[in-house]
Amino acid sequence: MKQIEAIIRKSKFDDVKEALHSIEVNFFSYWDVTGVGNEKQGHVYRGISYSTTDIQRRYLSIVVSDEFLDRAVSAILESAYTGNVGDGKIFVSDVLEAYRIRTKESGHSGIN
């Protein structure tokens, strides 16, 4: 099993969610987060300049079976892409075990 952690633009969240559902990844968690990245442009509103060094993003945590990894990463890469600085990052790590609390199932059955 693998854990995919993705940091994406908030504006692309619905696209990413639809892309994941279309490949049958139906369970994941997400949070609104603030980070600092390479996007350095400021915005001016009513003559006042606002810094955008603190960037609002959405953080997704997804655990998938090994056979879903490539499809899930591809779905995120394609649906979160704008081609501009600040599109986000994806991190993949190993998951040693997963358990479903209700049924006490573990492993692959624990996440599906």
N, C-alpha and C positions, 0 to 999 in steps of 0.2 A: 504494500500500500504506500501511497505517496500523499504528502500534504502540499497543496499548491497555495501559496500566499501571493495575492496580486494586489497591487496598489494602482488604482485607475482613476481617471477623471470621473467626477460625480455625474457629469452630463452623459457619460457612456455606460452608466450602470444598467439601464434598462436593456440596452443592446447586448451587453455581456450576459445578463440574466437570461434573455431569450435564447442566445446562442448556446448557453450551458443546458438549458431545458431541452433544446432541440437535439442534443446528443445524449439525453437521458441522465444528466447530472442534475438531480432535483433537490439536493440538500447541500446547503452551505451557509456559513455565517458571514455577516459583514458589519462593519463599523464605519462611521464617519470619523476621519482622522485629519490632522493637520501636520504637514511636514515642510521641510526645506529642501529645495531641489535646484536644478539648473535654470529653471524658468525665472528670469530676472526682470521682466517688463513690469512697469508700474501702470496704474490707471489713473486718469484724471476725471473727477466727477465734480461738476459745478466749481471748477477752478481750484479744487483741492487735489493734490497728488496723493494717491494711496499706494503703499508698498504691497507687492504681491510675493514677497519672499516667503511668507507663511502661506502655503498652498493647501487649499481644501481638497481632499481626495476621499475615495472610498476604499477600504481595506477588505479584501475577501479572503476567507479561509475555507479551503475546500479539501476534503480527503476523498481520494478516489482509489480504486483498484489499479494495479499496474497497467492493465490493458486499456484503461480509460485515460491514462496520463497524456499521451500524445494528442488525442482528440480534444481533451479539455484545454490544454495549453494552446493548441491551434485556434480553438474557438475564442479564447480570450484575446490572443494576438490579433486576430482578424476583426473582432467586434469592438475592441477598445482603441483601435488604430485611428489616428487623425493625421499622422505624419508631422506633427508639430512637437517641439520640445515640451515635455511634461505629460506625455502619453502614459507613463507609468513604468512599473517593473513587475516581474514575475519571479518568484523564488520557489524552488522545488526541494523538498527534503523527504527522507524516509520516515515512515510511521511504523513503529515496531508492533503495535497491537491496537485494536479498536474494539470497544464493547458497546452493545446496545443495552441500556439499563433495564428497560421494560422486560425484555425476554432473556437477558443474560447471554445472548449470542455474541460470539467474538469473531475476529478476523473479517473476511469478506462479507459474511452474513451480518456482521455488526454495523456495517455502513450502508447496506442496501435495503 
